[in-house]
Amino acid sequence: MKKLIILPILLLIVCSCKPKSGENQSTDSPSTGPQSEEWIQLFNGSDLDGWTIKMCKHPLGENFNNTFRVENGMMITRYDQYESFNGEYGHIFYKNPYSHYKLRVEYRVVGEQVSGGAGWAIKNSGVMFHAQAPETMLLDQEFPVSIEAQFLGGLGDGPRSTGNLCTPGTNVVMDGELITQHCINSSSDTYDGEEWVLFELVVYGDSIIHHLVNGDTVLSYSKPQVGGGSIPEGYPYPEGTNIPSGYIALQAESHPFDFKKVELLDLSIGKK
């Protein structure tokens, strides 16, 4: 009789341990895994809604020569309506500033540089972040005060890293040392062709910042701050002021680029 009583009890215990029908049996369930992250699509794939253009020598909102446009579900920069490039450096800003976040930008270099573009701007673009508001830029200001993650395509004759750091009107700290050099190369591979490259930023306000290229961390630094030789006249914050947040902008520097993904995960949500 004792054996007959124990057997149903054991069966009841085993059944109660099984997942219910429809439950995810994996430890990486949608509630805890990356699937649950709520990424904001900054670029909606159909138009430039939510973005503001500022081009050097032109007023806020003027898309000179249709430089920024959307084609085939991509945000692109093009120069087919230029006779020659004459310093019309452009930036397209997303409407909201951010502080703590992850950013993903999938890009590729295409075509040829427009006539008149600078030698350093061949296969050159980037994403500016912690940037000043576009409406505060001067008419002839070439670049916003910001941190730049630089996108470079290879030239077919040696290494040329991407995901580099450039600092228009800013400085950062690396390994405890204030870095005043304008550009610092990353440790990324070189991408010579027109392949898609996935660039990611991990930004913690005015603390640590990481650059990733195709999943690999290629550069890290901290303490972004106002500084350097590119601070525009009348800029209201003195050198050394920490930059805890700002706007995100994509560049147009004379070479065509395609962007098919621009998305952000806001890490400040839920912070107190």
RODO-2510 file (C-alpha; in nm, 4 decimals, decimal comma):
residues 272
     n   res          X          Y          Z
     1     m     0,0000     0,0000     0,0000
     2     k     0,2847     0,2440     0,0780
     3     k     0,4312     0,1957    -0,2711
     4     l     0,0958     0,2659    -0,4323
     5     i     0,0635     0,5942    -0,2379
     6     i     0,4186     0,7184    -0,3172
     7     l     0,3886     0,6655    -0,6944
     8     p     0,1034     0,9197    -0,7518
     9     i     0,2884     1,1727    -0,5361
    10     l     0,6036     1,1395    -0,7495
    11     l     0,4002     1,1767    -1,0683
    12     l     0,2391     1,4915    -0,9290
    13     i     0,5802     1,6472    -0,8504
    14     v     0,7186     1,5688    -1,1988
    15     c     0,4129     1,7138    -1,3729
    16     s     0,4250     2,0321    -1,1660
    17     c     0,7877     2,0926    -1,2740
    18     k     0,7083     2,0811    -1,6455
    19     p     0,6492     2,4145    -1,8236
    20     k     0,2910     2,4869    -1,9114
    21     s     0,1825     2,4713    -2,2719
    22     g     0,3062     2,7825    -2,4577
    23     e     0,5785     2,8648    -2,2024
    24     n     0,9294     2,9307    -2,3366
    25     q     1,1591     2,6590    -2,2071
    26     s     1,4786     2,8484    -2,3001
    27     t     1,6678     3,0498    -2,0388
    28     d     1,6877     3,3310    -2,2982
    29     s     1,3174     3,4051    -2,2918
    30     p     1,1638     3,7089    -2,4654
    31     s     1,1123     3,8734    -2,1273
    32     t     1,4826     3,8604    -2,0413
    33     g     1,6663     3,8311    -2,3737
    34     p     1,7592     4,0945    -2,6292
    35     q     1,4222     4,0438    -2,8051
    36     s     1,2567     4,2456    -2,5267
    37     e     1,4708     4,5561    -2,5828
    38     e     1,2616     4,8415    -2,7155
    39     w     1,4711     4,9982    -2,9911
    40     i     1,3548     5,3328    -3,1274
    41     q     1,3730     5,3571    -3,5060
    42     l     1,5178     5,7047    -3,5553
    43     f     1,4939     5,6569    -3,9317
    44     n     1,1512     5,5275    -4,0312
    45     g     1,2570     5,3922    -4,3724
    46     s     1,0242     5,6140    -4,5752
    47     d     1,0995     5,9838    -4,5199
    48     l     1,3037     6,2328    -4,3147
    49     d     1,0321     6,2898    -4,0569
    50     g     1,1866     6,3764    -3,7194
    51     w     1,5120     6,5058    -3,8694
    52     t     1,6436     6,8611    -3,9202
    53     i     1,9079     6,9564    -4,1771
    54     k     2,1812     7,2148    -4,1199
    55     m     2,4304     7,2750    -4,3992
    56     c     2,7236     7,5113    -4,3864
    57     k     2,6522     7,8431    -4,5663
    58     h     2,2787     7,7715    -4,5634
    59     p     2,0016     7,8411    -4,3095
    60     l     1,8559     7,5782    -4,0813
    61     g     1,6241     7,3408    -4,2665
    62     e     1,7531     7,4070    -4,6197
    63     n     1,8420     7,0810    -4,7940
    64     f     2,0853     7,2349    -5,0401
    65     n     2,0915     7,0500    -5,3749
    66     n     1,8791     6,7711    -5,2274
    67     t     2,1864     6,6332    -5,0509
    68     f     1,9884     6,4316    -4,7950
    69     r     1,7093     6,2144    -4,9311
    70     v     1,5346     5,8786    -4,8954
    71     e     1,5490     5,6185    -5,1724
    72     n     1,4703     5,2463    -5,1679
    73     g     1,4097     5,2493    -4,7925
    74     m     1,7472     5,4093    -4,7178
    75     m     1,8562     5,7516    -4,5991
    76     i     2,1254     5,8589    -4,8445
    77     t     2,3603     6,1475    -4,9177
    78     r     2,4082     6,2354    -5,2853
    79     y     2,5872     6,5003    -5,4931
    80     d     2,4398     6,4468    -5,8385
    81     q     2,2871     6,7967    -5,8300
    82     y     2,6209     6,9674    -5,7514
    83     e     2,8430     7,1205    -6,0173
    84     s     3,1191     7,1313    -5,7561
    85     f     3,1431     7,1006    -5,3791
    86     n     3,2301     7,4279    -5,2078
    87     g     3,2404     7,3523    -4,8378
    88     e     2,8692     7,2779    -4,7938
    89     y     2,9299     7,0339    -4,5099
    90     g     2,5955     6,8993    -4,3985
    91     h     2,4460     6,7384    -4,0907
    92     i     2,1013     6,5922    -4,0397
    93     f     1,9952     6,5959    -3,6722
    94     y     1,7421     6,3738    -3,4997
    95     k     1,4806     6,5724    -3,3100
    96     n     1,5538     6,4507    -2,9552
    97     p     1,8715     6,4754    -2,7464
    98     y     1,9910     6,1682    -2,5563
    99     s     2,2328     6,0923    -2,2761
   100     h     2,2539     5,7189    -2,1956
   101     y     2,1899     5,4889    -2,4903
   102     k     2,2999     5,2340    -2,7445
   103     l     2,2975     5,3461    -3,1068
   104     r     2,3156     5,1292    -3,4195
   105     v     2,3952     5,2712    -3,7620
   106     e     2,4276     5,0429    -4,0637
   107     y     2,6029     5,2185    -4,3502
   108     r     2,7949     5,1689    -4,6714
   109     v     3,0150     5,3874    -4,8914
   110     v     2,9041     5,4150    -5,2549
   111     g     3,0034     5,5878    -5,5769
   112     e     3,2605     5,8611    -5,6254
   113     q     3,3356     6,1813    -5,4395
   114     v     3,1956     6,4991    -5,5920
   115     s     3,4391     6,7387    -5,7616
   116     g     3,5769     6,9939    -5,5180
   117     g     3,5657     6,7683    -5,2121
   118     a     3,8699     6,7655    -4,9844
   119     g     4,1177     6,4796    -5,0046
   120     w     4,0532     6,3803    -4,6431
   121     a     3,6773     6,3589    -4,7172
   122     i     3,7068     6,0749    -4,9718
   123     k     3,4891     5,7877    -4,8441
   124     n     3,4367     5,9851    -4,5239
   125     s     3,1218     6,0365    -4,3181
   126     g     3,0218     5,9797    -3,9583
   127     v     2,7716     6,0151    -3,6792
   128     m     2,7961     6,3131    -3,4469
   129     f     2,6630     6,2696    -3,0931
   130     h     2,6468     6,4769    -2,7752
   131     a     2,6109     6,7522    -3,0364
   132     q     2,4872     7,1068    -2,9894
   133     a     2,1320     7,1769    -3,1055
   134     p     2,1153     7,2462    -3,4810
   135     e     1,9393     7,5806    -3,4297
   136     t     2,2404     7,7056    -3,2302
   137     m     2,4857     7,6542    -3,5173
   138     l     2,6186     7,9594    -3,7019
   139     l     2,5379     8,0071    -4,0699
   140     d     2,8948     7,9297    -4,1817
   141     q     2,9751     7,6746    -3,9107
   142     e     3,1136     7,3593    -4,0732
   143     f     3,0644     7,1114    -3,7874
   144     p     2,8626     7,1127    -3,4651
   145     v     3,0414     7,1028    -3,1319
   146     s     3,0155     6,7294    -3,0742
   147     i     3,1866     6,3944    -3,0524
   148     e     3,2204     6,2248    -3,3903
   149     a     3,2332     5,8549    -3,4624
   150     q     3,3997     5,8694    -3,8027
   151     f     3,3062     5,6323    -4,0857
   152     l     3,5848     5,5701    -4,3367
   153     g     3,5975     5,3423    -4,6382
   154     g     3,9257     5,1847    -4,7430
   155     l     4,1154     5,3278    -5,0377
   156     g     4,2511     4,9951    -5,1594
   157     d     4,6129     5,0727    -5,0750
   158     g     4,6539     4,9840    -4,7098
   159     p     4,4755     4,9970    -4,3750
   160     r     4,2143     5,2654    -4,3086
   161     s     4,0137     5,2022    -3,9949
   162     t     3,6535     5,3019    -3,9388
   163     g     3,4673     5,3840    -3,6186
   164     n     3,7389     5,6357    -3,5361
   165     l     3,7060     5,9265    -3,2934
   166     c     3,7124     6,2921    -3,4007
   167     t     3,6484     6,5883    -3,1726
   168     p     3,5154     6,9134    -3,3276
   169     g     3,5172     7,1591    -3,0384
   170     t     3,5653     6,8821    -2,7828
   171     n     3,8192     6,6708    -2,5965
   172     v     3,7973     6,3314    -2,4236
   173     v     3,9939     6,1284    -2,1715
   174     m     4,1690     5,8017    -2,2580
   175     d     4,3618     5,5947    -2,0045
   176     g     4,3396     5,8822    -1,7565
   177     e     4,4906     6,1364    -1,9986
   178     l     4,3162     6,4325    -2,1608
   179     i     4,3293     6,3812    -2,5380
   180     t     4,3503     6,7014    -2,7418
   181     q     4,4429     6,5314    -3,0724
   182     h     4,1586     6,5884    -3,3193
   183     c     4,1248     6,2291    -3,4479
   184     i     4,2160     5,8935    -3,2949
   185     n     4,2070     5,5767    -3,5055
   186     s     4,0195     5,2703    -3,3886
   187     s     4,1407     4,9111    -3,4062
   188     s     3,8846     4,8099    -3,6705
   189     d     3,9403     4,6237    -3,9937
   190     t     3,9517     4,8075    -4,3274
   191     y     3,6459     4,7943    -4,5557
   192     d     3,7527     4,8756    -4,9110
   193     g     3,4344     4,7966    -5,1008
   194     e     3,0677     4,8901    -5,0829
   195     e     2,9773     4,6322    -4,8193
   196     w     2,7428     4,7162    -4,5326
   197     v     2,9124     4,7936    -4,2014
   198     l     2,7323     4,7832    -3,8657
   199     f     2,8517     5,0532    -3,6289
   200     e     2,7372     5,0699    -3,2668
   201     l     2,7820     5,3235    -2,9889
   202     v     2,7387     5,2566    -2,6189
   203     v     2,7130     5,5917    -2,4421
   204     y     2,6872     5,6531    -2,0673
   205     g     2,6405     6,0294    -2,0456
   206     d     2,9673     6,2063    -1,9684
   207     s     3,1192     5,8813    -1,8405
   208     i     3,2371     5,5899    -2,0573
   209     i     3,1757     5,5592    -2,4339
   210     h     3,2456     5,2556    -2,6543
   211     h     3,2667     5,2228    -3,0345
   212     l     3,1870     4,8836    -3,1908
   213     v     3,2304     4,7782    -3,5547
   214     n     3,0573     4,4602    -3,6701
   215     g     3,0281     4,3474    -3,3091
   216     d     3,3865     4,4172    -3,1965
   217     t     3,4767     4,6938    -2,9513
   218     v     3,7341     4,9041    -3,1358
   219     l     3,7671     5,2172    -2,9187
   220     s     3,6775     5,3334    -2,5670
   221     y     3,7151     5,6663    -2,3867
   222     s     3,5430     5,8832    -2,1276
   223     k     3,4607     6,2345    -2,0032
   224     p     3,3574     6,4149    -2,3238
   225     q     3,4003     6,7887    -2,2698
   226     v     3,4151     7,1212    -2,4489
   227     g     3,7651     7,1990    -2,5768
   228     g     4,0012     7,2120    -2,8707
   229     g     4,0401     7,4628    -3,1501
   230     s     3,6991     7,4370    -3,3181
   231     i     3,4743     7,6097    -3,0657
   232     p     3,2558     7,8548    -3,2605
   233     e     3,2373     8,2204    -3,1696
   234     g     2,9777     8,2879    -2,9039
   235     y     2,9513     7,9272    -2,7879
   236     p     2,8065     7,9584    -2,4362
   237     y     3,0011     7,6847    -2,2549
   238     p     3,3667     7,7315    -2,1559
   239     e     3,6452     7,4875    -2,2274
   240     g     3,6426     7,1946    -1,9862
   241     t     3,2634     7,1845    -1,9469
   242     n     3,1435     6,8243    -1,9346
   243     i     2,9006     6,7168    -2,2079
   244     p     2,6522     6,4697    -2,0567
   245     s     2,4044     6,4648    -2,3458
   246     g     2,3213     6,6093    -2,6849
   247     y     2,1841     6,5542    -3,0312
   248     i     2,2660     6,2810    -3,2852
   249     a     2,3452     6,3758    -3,6460
   250     l     2,4625     6,2013    -3,9627
   251     q     2,7159     6,3716    -4,1884
   252     a     2,7460     6,4701    -4,5527
   253     e     3,1045     6,5626    -4,6369
   254     s     3,1196     6,5256    -5,0204
   255     h     3,1169     6,1457    -5,0683
   256     p     2,7904     5,9504    -5,1180
   257     f     2,6806     5,7224    -4,8332
   258     d     2,3805     5,4960    -4,7700
   259     f     2,2229     5,4437    -4,4266
   260     k     1,9633     5,1664    -4,3921
   261     k     1,9413     5,1434    -4,0136
   262     v     1,9525     5,4153    -3,7491
   263     e     1,8077     5,2889    -3,4216
   264     l     1,8500     5,3669    -3,0540
   265     l     1,7964     5,1898    -2,7237
   266     d     1,7396     5,4485    -2,4494
   267     l     1,9295     5,3285    -2,1410
   268     s     1,7992     5,6158    -1,9260
   269     i     1,4471     5,4712    -1,9140
   270     g     1,3772     5,3574    -1,5602
   271     k     1,6788     5,5423    -1,4160
   272     k     1,6102     5,7528    -1,1066
***
